[in-house]
Amino acid sequence: VTDPAGWHPTACILCECNCGIEVRLGGDDGRRFERIRGDKAHPGSQGYTCEKALRLDYYQNGRGERVTHPLRRRADGTFEEIDWDTAVAEVADRLKAVGAAHGGETIL
Ligand code: SF4
């Protein structure tokens, strides 16, 4: 329920603690997190947030260097874009090899 000042109660999703936060929306499209604060009424976190929650607008709306494709590391340490089918197949092959060498329980 949004309060008269425009604060929406919600939860931070950046780690398993799921601290209660309140956000006030703004920006040209009304979808930016104009302000973020801890929700003092939340029974678990009681108003606490770490600094990551206060940067949720940046994580959600930042235009910076967002990873939008799978990246494969080259031998020289740089990365190359690969398609999803290739990425999933290569990861599956590596997991199968680890399972075969060390037992399936090592990759659970
Ligand atoms: S505010 Fe920090 S500790 Fe709480 S859920 Fe978000 S990332 Fe986790």
Backbone and ligand atoms as CSV (ligand in chain L), in Angstrom:
chain,resi,resn,atom,element,x,y,z
A,1,VAL,N,N,0.855,-1.185,0.000
A,1,VAL,CA,C,0.000,0.000,0.000
A,1,VAL,C,C,0.891,1.234,0.000
A,2,THR,N,N,0.684,2.097,-0.980
A,2,THR,CA,C,1.469,3.309,-1.085
A,2,THR,C,C,0.976,4.348,-0.095
A,3,ASP,N,N,1.895,5.005,0.622
A,3,ASP,CA,C,1.473,6.029,1.574
A,3,ASP,C,C,1.267,7.365,0.844
A,4,PRO,N,N,0.703,8.358,1.495
A,4,PRO,CA,C,0.401,9.625,0.811
A,4,PRO,C,C,1.630,10.324,0.238
A,5,ALA,N,N,2.801,10.065,0.796
A,5,ALA,CA,C,4.023,10.688,0.282
A,5,ALA,C,C,4.599,9.927,-0.913
A,6,GLY,N,N,3.945,8.823,-1.309
A,6,GLY,CA,C,4.384,8.094,-2.501
A,6,GLY,C,C,5.365,6.976,-2.241
A,7,TRP,N,N,5.564,6.563,-1.003
A,7,TRP,CA,C,6.488,5.466,-0.702
A,7,TRP,C,C,5.776,4.128,-0.902
A,8,HIS,N,N,6.375,3.250,-1.702
A,8,HIS,CA,C,5.831,1.909,-1.952
A,8,HIS,C,C,6.642,0.897,-1.145
A,9,PRO,N,N,5.997,0.089,-0.290
A,9,PRO,CA,C,6.748,-0.965,0.398
A,9,PRO,C,C,7.052,-2.116,-0.547
A,10,THR,N,N,8.263,-2.619,-0.473
A,10,THR,CA,C,8.659,-3.767,-1.287
A,10,THR,C,C,9.842,-4.423,-0.599
A,11,ALA,N,N,10.578,-5.239,-1.311
A,11,ALA,CA,C,11.718,-5.926,-0.704
A,11,ALA,C,C,12.910,-5.879,-1.644
A,12,CYS,N,N,14.084,-5.798,-1.069
A,12,CYS,CA,C,15.319,-5.882,-1.845
A,12,CYS,C,C,15.502,-7.330,-2.291
A,13,ILE,N,N,15.906,-7.528,-3.539
A,13,ILE,CA,C,16.049,-8.885,-4.070
A,13,ILE,C,C,17.519,-9.209,-4.372
A,14,LEU,N,N,18.425,-8.426,-3.802
A,14,LEU,CA,C,19.834,-8.617,-4.159
A,14,LEU,C,C,20.521,-9.721,-3.371
A,15,CYS,N,N,19.935,-10.171,-2.272
A,15,CYS,CA,C,20.480,-11.350,-1.601
A,15,CYS,C,C,19.354,-12.034,-0.847
A,16,GLU,N,N,19.673,-13.155,-0.208
A,16,GLU,CA,C,18.648,-13.988,0.408
A,16,GLU,C,C,18.005,-13.350,1.639
A,17,CYS,N,N,18.540,-12.269,2.149
A,17,CYS,CA,C,17.931,-11.613,3.324
A,17,CYS,C,C,16.593,-10.965,2.979
A,18,ASN,N,N,16.467,-10.490,1.744
A,18,ASN,CA,C,15.231,-9.830,1.294
A,18,ASN,C,C,14.758,-8.768,2.270
A,19,CYS,N,N,15.628,-7.841,2.599
A,19,CYS,CA,C,15.284,-6.752,3.517
A,19,CYS,C,C,14.096,-5.945,2.988
A,20,GLY,N,N,13.273,-5.486,3.901
A,20,GLY,CA,C,12.160,-4.639,3.523
A,20,GLY,C,C,12.652,-3.253,3.159
A,21,ILE,N,N,12.225,-2.740,2.026
A,21,ILE,CA,C,12.589,-1.389,1.619
A,21,ILE,C,C,11.334,-0.648,1.182
A,22,GLU,N,N,11.446,0.653,1.101
A,22,GLU,CA,C,10.389,1.489,0.545
A,22,GLU,C,C,11.011,2.304,-0.581
A,23,VAL,N,N,10.281,2.412,-1.674
A,23,VAL,CA,C,10.794,3.156,-2.822
A,23,VAL,C,C,9.789,4.239,-3.214
A,24,ARG,N,N,10.326,5.337,-3.686
A,24,ARG,CA,C,9.497,6.397,-4.264
A,24,ARG,C,C,9.892,6.533,-5.721
A,25,LEU,N,N,8.909,6.431,-6.601
A,25,LEU,CA,C,9.191,6.430,-8.036
A,25,LEU,C,C,9.204,7.842,-8.597
A,26,GLY,N,N,9.942,8.021,-9.685
A,26,GLY,CA,C,10.012,9.333,-10.326
A,26,GLY,C,C,10.623,9.203,-11.705
A,27,GLY,N,N,11.232,10.263,-12.168
A,27,GLY,CA,C,11.822,10.258,-13.501
A,27,GLY,C,C,10.780,10.552,-14.560
A,28,ASP,N,N,11.245,10.668,-15.807
A,28,ASP,CA,C,10.353,11.023,-16.918
A,28,ASP,C,C,9.218,10.028,-17.114
A,29,ASP,N,N,9.528,8.745,-16.934
A,29,ASP,CA,C,8.507,7.726,-17.153
A,29,ASP,C,C,7.865,7.243,-15.857
A,30,GLY,N,N,8.273,7.833,-14.723
A,30,GLY,CA,C,7.698,7.439,-13.443
A,30,GLY,C,C,8.120,6.068,-12.969
A,31,ARG,N,N,9.171,5.509,-13.600
A,31,ARG,CA,C,9.605,4.155,-13.242
A,31,ARG,C,C,10.993,4.132,-12.605
A,32,ARG,N,N,11.614,5.280,-12.458
A,32,ARG,CA,C,12.921,5.318,-11.796
A,32,ARG,C,C,12.724,5.258,-10.290
A,33,PHE,N,N,13.697,4.683,-9.583
A,33,PHE,CA,C,13.673,4.703,-8.124
A,33,PHE,C,C,14.280,6.031,-7.688
A,34,GLU,N,N,13.394,6.990,-7.449
A,34,GLU,CA,C,13.861,8.328,-7.085
A,34,GLU,C,C,14.490,8.335,-5.693
A,35,ARG,N,N,13.881,7.615,-4.780
A,35,ARG,CA,C,14.411,7.489,-3.413
A,35,ARG,C,C,14.192,6.058,-2.942
A,36,ILE,N,N,15.108,5.567,-2.132
A,36,ILE,CA,C,15.021,4.220,-1.548
A,36,ILE,C,C,15.425,4.332,-0.087
A,37,ARG,N,N,14.661,3.661,0.791
A,37,ARG,CA,C,15.028,3.664,2.202
A,37,ARG,C,C,14.598,2.346,2.833
A,38,GLY,N,N,15.158,2.049,3.981
A,38,GLY,CA,C,14.771,0.845,4.709
A,38,GLY,C,C,13.353,0.989,5.237
A,39,ASP,N,N,12.643,-0.148,5.287
A,39,ASP,CA,C,11.266,-0.154,5.784
A,39,ASP,C,C,11.287,-0.498,7.275
A,40,LYS,N,N,11.046,0.490,8.102
A,40,LYS,CA,C,11.092,0.278,9.561
A,40,LYS,C,C,10.001,-0.655,10.041
A,41,ALA,N,N,8.920,-0.808,9.254
A,41,ALA,CA,C,7.821,-1.700,9.655
A,41,ALA,C,C,8.093,-3.157,9.278
A,42,HIS,N,N,9.169,-3.426,8.541
A,42,HIS,CA,C,9.457,-4.804,8.135
A,42,HIS,C,C,9.912,-5.594,9.365
A,43,PRO,N,N,9.274,-6.750,9.647
A,43,PRO,CA,C,9.579,-7.474,10.890
A,43,PRO,C,C,10.995,-8.037,10.957
A,44,GLY,N,N,11.605,-8.322,9.807
A,44,GLY,CA,C,12.938,-8.901,9.815
A,44,GLY,C,C,14.034,-7.856,9.832
A,45,SER,N,N,14.018,-6.975,8.868
A,45,SER,CA,C,15.125,-6.027,8.713
A,45,SER,C,C,14.936,-4.742,9.519
A,46,GLN,N,N,13.701,-4.411,9.877
A,46,GLN,CA,C,13.412,-3.280,10.780
A,46,GLN,C,C,14.093,-1.977,10.361
A,47,GLY,N,N,14.091,-1.714,9.060
A,47,GLY,CA,C,14.642,-0.440,8.581
A,47,GLY,C,C,16.063,-0.536,8.070
A,48,TYR,N,N,16.701,-1.698,8.285
A,48,TYR,CA,C,18.089,-1.859,7.835
A,48,TYR,C,C,18.142,-2.041,6.324
A,49,THR,N,N,19.113,-1.478,5.673
A,49,THR,CA,C,19.525,-1.870,4.325
A,49,THR,C,C,21.032,-1.746,4.270
A,50,CYS,N,N,21.660,-2.587,3.489
A,50,CYS,CA,C,23.071,-2.362,3.194
A,50,CYS,C,C,23.115,-1.382,2.017
A,51,GLU,N,N,24.299,-0.982,1.624
A,51,GLU,CA,C,24.385,0.046,0.582
A,51,GLU,C,C,23.959,-0.443,-0.796
A,52,LYS,N,N,23.960,-1.774,-0.988
A,52,LYS,CA,C,23.559,-2.291,-2.305
A,52,LYS,C,C,22.114,-1.930,-2.619
A,53,ALA,N,N,21.244,-2.044,-1.624
A,53,ALA,CA,C,19.824,-1.750,-1.862
A,53,ALA,C,C,19.630,-0.299,-2.295
A,54,LEU,N,N,20.463,0.582,-1.792
A,54,LEU,CA,C,20.314,2.000,-2.116
A,54,LEU,C,C,20.749,2.300,-3.548
A,55,ARG,N,N,21.349,1.316,-4.210
A,55,ARG,CA,C,21.778,1.484,-5.605
A,55,ARG,C,C,20.890,0.699,-6.571
A,56,LEU,N,N,19.729,0.280,-6.124
A,56,LEU,CA,C,18.858,-0.518,-6.986
A,56,LEU,C,C,18.482,0.212,-8.276
A,57,ASP,N,N,18.334,1.516,-8.231
A,57,ASP,CA,C,17.996,2.240,-9.460
A,57,ASP,C,C,19.122,2.104,-10.477
A,58,TYR,N,N,20.337,2.167,-10.012
A,58,TYR,CA,C,21.476,2.010,-10.915
A,58,TYR,C,C,21.479,0.604,-11.517
A,59,TYR,N,N,21.253,-0.415,-10.675
A,59,TYR,CA,C,21.263,-1.785,-11.187
A,59,TYR,C,C,20.144,-1.999,-12.201
A,60,GLN,N,N,18.989,-1.432,-11.950
A,60,GLN,CA,C,17.843,-1.670,-12.831
A,60,GLN,C,C,17.854,-0.787,-14.059
A,61,ASN,N,N,18.276,0.461,-13.905
A,61,ASN,CA,C,18.123,1.415,-15.003
A,61,ASN,C,C,19.437,1.938,-15.565
A,62,GLY,N,N,20.563,1.523,-14.984
A,62,GLY,CA,C,21.844,2.031,-15.440
A,62,GLY,C,C,22.105,1.671,-16.888
A,63,ARG,N,N,22.708,2.573,-17.619
A,63,ARG,CA,C,22.989,2.349,-19.040
A,63,ARG,C,C,24.413,1.862,-19.266
A,64,GLY,N,N,25.168,1.713,-18.197
A,64,GLY,CA,C,26.598,1.435,-18.307
A,64,GLY,C,C,26.957,0.143,-19.003
A,65,GLU,N,N,27.837,-0.590,-18.423
A,65,GLU,CA,C,28.394,-1.774,-19.074
A,65,GLU,C,C,27.627,-3.017,-18.629
A,66,ARG,N,N,26.426,-3.111,-19.070
A,66,ARG,CA,C,25.587,-4.244,-18.721
A,66,ARG,C,C,25.921,-5.438,-19.595
A,67,VAL,N,N,26.010,-6.606,-18.993
A,67,VAL,CA,C,26.248,-7.822,-19.773
A,67,VAL,C,C,24.919,-8.282,-20.339
A,68,THR,N,N,24.821,-8.347,-21.649
A,68,THR,CA,C,23.559,-8.727,-22.301
A,68,THR,C,C,23.674,-10.024,-23.088
A,69,HIS,N,N,24.889,-10.585,-23.194
A,69,HIS,CA,C,25.116,-11.849,-23.884
A,69,HIS,C,C,26.081,-12.684,-23.054
A,70,PRO,N,N,26.054,-14.014,-23.226
A,70,PRO,CA,C,27.079,-14.830,-22.572
A,70,PRO,C,C,28.461,-14.427,-23.080
A,71,LEU,N,N,29.431,-14.451,-22.183
A,71,LEU,CA,C,30.803,-14.118,-22.548
A,71,LEU,C,C,31.708,-15.299,-22.236
A,72,ARG,N,N,32.575,-15.646,-23.187
A,72,ARG,CA,C,33.537,-16.740,-22.988
A,72,ARG,C,C,34.923,-16.124,-22.849
A,73,ARG,N,N,35.630,-16.585,-21.801
A,73,ARG,CA,C,36.972,-16.057,-21.574
A,73,ARG,C,C,37.947,-16.665,-22.569
A,74,ARG,N,N,38.742,-15.816,-23.194
A,74,ARG,CA,C,39.787,-16.283,-24.109
A,74,ARG,C,C,41.052,-16.574,-23.300
A,75,ALA,N,N,41.992,-17.226,-23.939
A,75,ALA,CA,C,43.242,-17.583,-23.264
A,75,ALA,C,C,43.991,-16.357,-22.753
A,76,ASP,N,N,43.828,-15.212,-23.438
A,76,ASP,CA,C,44.566,-14.010,-23.019
A,76,ASP,C,C,43.825,-13.222,-21.931
A,77,GLY,N,N,42.692,-13.740,-21.452
A,77,GLY,CA,C,41.965,-13.078,-20.370
A,77,GLY,C,C,40.860,-12.146,-20.828
A,78,THR,N,N,40.803,-11.850,-22.129
A,78,THR,CA,C,39.716,-11.030,-22.650
A,78,THR,C,C,38.491,-11.921,-22.866
A,79,PHE,N,N,37.367,-11.313,-23.217
A,79,PHE,CA,C,36.131,-12.072,-23.390
A,79,PHE,C,C,35.583,-11.892,-24.793
A,80,GLU,N,N,34.872,-12.926,-25.252
A,80,GLU,CA,C,34.181,-12.836,-26.531
A,80,GLU,C,C,32.719,-13.220,-26.320
A,81,GLU,N,N,31.847,-12.539,-27.052
A,81,GLU,CA,C,30.426,-12.866,-26.987
A,81,GLU,C,C,30.166,-14.180,-27.693
A,82,ILE,N,N,29.321,-15.012,-27.089
A,82,ILE,CA,C,28.871,-16.237,-27.747
A,82,ILE,C,C,27.349,-16.306,-27.605
A,83,ASP,N,N,26.714,-17.136,-28.428
A,83,ASP,CA,C,25.257,-17.237,-28.346
A,83,ASP,C,C,24.860,-18.149,-27.187
A,84,TRP,N,N,23.594,-18.069,-26.800
A,84,TRP,CA,C,23.117,-18.820,-25.628
A,84,TRP,C,C,23.229,-20.319,-25.822
A,85,ASP,N,N,22.891,-20.839,-27.015
A,85,ASP,CA,C,22.956,-22.282,-27.233
A,85,ASP,C,C,24.380,-22.790,-27.034
A,86,THR,N,N,25.351,-22.043,-27.548
A,86,THR,CA,C,26.750,-22.435,-27.379
A,86,THR,C,C,27.139,-22.391,-25.906
A,87,ALA,N,N,26.739,-21.333,-25.201
A,87,ALA,CA,C,27.096,-21.188,-23.791
A,87,ALA,C,C,26.517,-22.334,-22.961
A,88,VAL,N,N,25.248,-22.647,-23.172
A,88,VAL,CA,C,24.607,-23.717,-22.398
A,88,VAL,C,C,25.264,-25.063,-22.708
A,89,ALA,N,N,25.548,-25.309,-23.990
A,89,ALA,CA,C,26.177,-26.581,-24.369
A,89,ALA,C,C,27.576,-26.701,-23.754
A,90,GLU,N,N,28.349,-25.625,-23.765
A,90,GLU,CA,C,29.703,-25.690,-23.218
A,90,GLU,C,C,29.689,-25.864,-21.707
A,91,VAL,N,N,28.789,-25.192,-21.029
A,91,VAL,CA,C,28.689,-25.351,-19.580
A,91,VAL,C,C,28.253,-26.773,-19.235
A,92,ALA,N,N,27.281,-27.299,-19.993
A,92,ALA,CA,C,26.820,-28.673,-19.750
A,92,ALA,C,C,27.960,-29.670,-19.957
A,93,ASP,N,N,28.746,-29.479,-21.012
A,93,ASP,CA,C,29.877,-30.379,-21.267
A,93,ASP,C,C,30.887,-30.330,-20.126
A,94,ARG,N,N,31.164,-29.122,-19.645
A,94,ARG,CA,C,32.138,-28.983,-18.537
A,94,ARG,C,C,31.610,-29.631,-17.267
A,95,LEU,N,N,30.320,-29.449,-16.984
A,95,LEU,CA,C,29.743,-30.065,-15.783
A,95,LEU,C,C,29.758,-31.585,-15.895
A,96,LYS,N,N,29.467,-32.109,-17.085
A,96,LYS,CA,C,29.523,-33.570,-17.287
A,96,LYS,C,C,30.941,-34.079,-17.045
A,97,ALA,N,N,31.923,-33.343,-17.530
A,97,ALA,CA,C,33.315,-33.772,-17.355
A,97,ALA,C,C,33.701,-33.763,-15.876
A,98,VAL,N,N,33.278,-32.750,-15.149
A,98,VAL,CA,C,33.574,-32.690,-13.709
A,98,VAL,C,C,32.878,-33.841,-12.996
A,99,GLY,N,N,31.618,-34.093,-13.344
A,99,GLY,CA,C,30.875,-35.189,-12.746
A,99,GLY,C,C,31.535,-36.534,-13.023
A,100,ALA,N,N,32.005,-36.728,-14.273
A,100,ALA,CA,C,32.632,-38.000,-14.635
A,100,ALA,C,C,33.963,-38.190,-13.895
A,101,ALA,N,N,34.695,-37.106,-13.704
A,101,ALA,CA,C,36.015,-37.193,-13.075
A,101,ALA,C,C,35.933,-37.276,-11.560
A,102,HIS,N,N,34.968,-36.596,-10.955
A,102,HIS,CA,C,34.971,-36.465,-9.493
A,102,HIS,C,C,33.678,-36.943,-8.831
A,103,GLY,N,N,32.723,-37.402,-9.629
A,103,GLY,CA,C,31.448,-37.857,-9.060
A,103,GLY,C,C,30.383,-36.786,-9.162
A,104,GLY,N,N,29.163,-37.226,-9.449
A,104,GLY,CA,C,28.060,-36.285,-9.640
A,104,GLY,C,C,27.769,-35.429,-8.428
A,105,GLU,N,N,28.065,-35.949,-7.213
A,105,GLU,CA,C,27.780,-35.179,-6.006
A,105,GLU,C,C,28.652,-33.925,-5.901
A,106,THR,N,N,29.724,-33.849,-6.674
A,106,THR,CA,C,30.608,-32.679,-6.584
A,106,THR,C,C,30.023,-31.458,-7.295
A,107,ILE,N,N,28.988,-31.647,-8.078
A,107,ILE,CA,C,28.412,-30.495,-8.783
A,107,ILE,C,C,26.989,-30.209,-8.344
A,108,LEU,N,N,26.554,-30.766,-7.240
A,108,LEU,CA,C,25.211,-30.488,-6.744
A,108,LEU,C,C,25.139,-29.142,-6.085
L,1,SF4,S1,S,19.584,-4.643,1.584
L,1,SF4,FE1,FE,21.550,-5.725,1.449
L,1,SF4,S2,S,21.403,-7.332,3.023
L,1,SF4,FE2,FE,19.308,-6.617,2.597
L,1,SF4,S3,S,18.495,-7.964,0.969
L,1,SF4,FE3,FE,19.406,-6.184,-0.035
L,1,SF4,S4,S,21.488,-6.821,-0.510
L,1,SF4,FE4,FE,20.725,-8.226,1.045
